[in-house]
Amino acid sequence: MKLYKYTIYKQDGTIEVLPVSKEKDFKELYKILGCDMPESIPPAYYPEGFGDVIVYGDEEGRFKESNHRNPHFKVLKGNVLIGEPREWDIVGDVIKQEEVKS
């Protein structure tokens, strides 16, 4: 059975490492993130050294007034010339899933 390490990167700047466990299903991710719909975060936002992982955040996180930019992740610059917003960021808490290698 594969085992996974889960790390929560909180928007307040703190990090919480959960005990190694079997893969968590979406119901568990909902509870941890306090959301209704988790989404996969693209690797372009990951800080250096994250490696081969999956990061989940709240698909609707931007609509929650209590959420703000997560300081653990990169802020991407949009292309103003074609009408993209000036910045793309990650808001709210996110959880990183990485397989534990034997």
ABEGO torsion letter per residue (X at the ends): XBBBBBBBBBAAGBBBBBBBBBBBBAAAAAAAAGBABBBBBBAAABBBGAEBBBBBBBAAAAABAABBBBAABBBBBBBAAAGBBABBBBBEBBBBBBBBBX
